[in-house]
Amino acid sequence: MKLNLERLKQTRIDNEFSQEYMTKELGWKSRSQYSKRESGAVSIGADELIAIAKILGYSKEEVGYFFD
């Protein structure tokens, strides 16, 4: 299974969340930390993905939605 970054991005957009909002909710210091992960420049760790999914309204058990 591969993480579908486009689905992750589209879900964020559908929720009308900016990258700045995601960065703040994750407790990160700069938007680039989030944008690099969303673009695939930096891998998303399992704990990070779970945290992102929760912000987007998905439980830990529903994280599979973001995989192909």
C-alpha positions in Angstrom: 0.0 0.0 0.0 1.2 3.5 -0.8 0.2 6.7 0.9 -2.0 8.8 -1.5 -0.7 12.3 -1.0 -3.2 13.8 -3.4 -6.1 12.3 -1.4 -4.5 13.7 1.8 -4.2 17.2 0.2 -7.7 17.1 -1.3 -9.2 16.1 2.1 -7.5 19.1 3.7 -8.8 21.4 1.0 -12.3 19.9 1.2 -12.2 20.7 5.0 -11.2 24.2 4.0 -8.0 23.9 6.1 -4.9 25.8 5.0 -1.4 24.4 5.4 -0.8 27.1 8.0 -3.8 25.8 10.0 -2.5 22.2 9.8 1.0 23.4 10.9 -0.5 25.2 13.9 -2.7 22.2 14.9 0.3 19.8 14.6 2.4 22.2 16.8 5.1 22.7 14.1 7.0 25.9 13.7 6.9 26.5 9.9 4.4 25.8 7.1 7.2 24.2 5.1 7.4 21.3 7.6 3.8 20.4 6.5 4.0 21.3 2.8 7.2 19.2 2.4 5.3 16.2 3.7 2.1 16.8 1.7 4.2 17.2 -1.5 6.2 14.0 -0.8 9.6 15.8 -0.4 9.7 14.4 3.2 8.2 11.1 4.3 5.3 11.2 6.7 5.9 9.2 9.8 3.1 6.9 11.2 2.5 9.1 14.2 2.4 12.2 12.0 -0.1 10.6 9.7 -2.3 9.6 12.6 -2.2 13.2 13.9 -2.9 14.7 10.5 -5.8 12.2 10.0 -7.3 13.2 13.4 -7.2 16.9 12.4 -9.0 16.0 9.2 -11.7 14.1 11.1 -10.5 10.5 10.7 -9.8 8.1 13.6 -6.7 6.1 13.9 -8.6 3.1 12.5 -9.7 5.1 9.4 -6.1 6.1 8.4 -6.3 3.4 5.7 -8.5 5.8 3.7 -5.3 7.7 2.7 -3.7 4.6 1.1 -4.1 3.1 -2.3 
